[in-house]
Amino acid sequence: MLRWILGGRDAQGTVEKSAALFIGEEQPKNCFTEMQVLKGHFDIVRFLVQIDDLRFASAGDDGLVLIWNVETGDCLLELRCHTQQITAMTSYSFIRGRNAHAALITASSDRTLSVSFTQASAEVCCLLVLVRLDVWLSGGNELCVWNRDFELQCKTVHHSDAGISAMVELPKNFIAAAMDKEIVIFKLSLSGSDIVVMAMRHLADHQDTIHSLISINDGLFASGSHIGELIIWDSVDWTIQAYEHILWEEPAGDSQSEVKLKQIERSIQHMSSDGEYIVAAVGSGLYVFNVLMKSVVAYRKMAHDSNVLHTMRLMSCSEDGSVRLWELQDLPLPAEPASSGFFGMFGTFGRSGKQTGPPAKKMPEIPGLRSLELIGDLIGHSGAVQMFLSFKEKGLVTCSTDHLLIIWKDGELQSQLRSLAVFQKLEENQKL
């Protein structure tokens, strides 16, 4: 579908394509049948941030921030914020006087923060807005706290070379920050107009680098590591509520390339949650976890032809250049029947991930296991799709290493809107 517009799409990895996941041109459950290509960047586009119901911002390696209208696809504003690639971006809404304002905060490899081009003392990798305290945080080799006027309030001491890669807000003015293999719990203390940030605890339960850190709900947050460890934490007392170790079968050979490939494939690159489920991107696969049941609901070992980079609800995008839509269906699995290796991929919740019996005999003990079936395949980019942003009925926005953005729209809805516009125009002409 639409492959001819921007050229062919090839997988950017050594993983062999799965014929079982070819969906064809007929996709009745896929509403995204129209696309609008947006050009403006001249390098990789890595970030998308929603500003309001109509506007979004894009940023990437060219140092530009572009503001777009999702309905028309018009570029509303071009901001030349940085001289090097942008490493993080977020939006910040605040009230000044009686008016509501929206600001974009970006961080770059040139060690500047914008909108005000405040000088940072180190490279910033992530940003977090704390609406309740009316401040925002920048994380890298240092953790800095800024007010809404972009004035530095305080910062922590210099950290290790690994620095802070991700942050989430916790209750009672705490935040969790991922630093290499650890999660550090910081507390923001208010003393009059002054803010002090202190490290309260180091959670060292991961065995490898943490790639993903997300908030699940007010009471839980989750972290995922390079070797497939998924840990769910209590947001108040920071204890482990669930532990899952996603393991692959051992490679047949002993070559270094096979071992390296195995490690890459089980890495948790990204996670998202709606409060009930966690969708984890693990190598080229997808795994859906029920938070309340503490169990795997569905999985696909090869959901894409290459590494999955971003997930949201039952959608995913990948280095293979595609965006895929999924649906949970009841077993049996016609495309990927459950194999005896299923329990070799997953450990049990708890600190131990060891297998205690033959995998095949345990299958009936898993309640509610469902299949993850492909219902839509959006092919328009010629490079890796970095992330996407949903505007619900207004469309889906994707960005890619091909320097392009695409707005995917509901074709039936757009046809109805065009017909309505024509009728309105005819009525206006008749009145004249």
Disulfide bonds with the S-S distance in Angstrom:
none
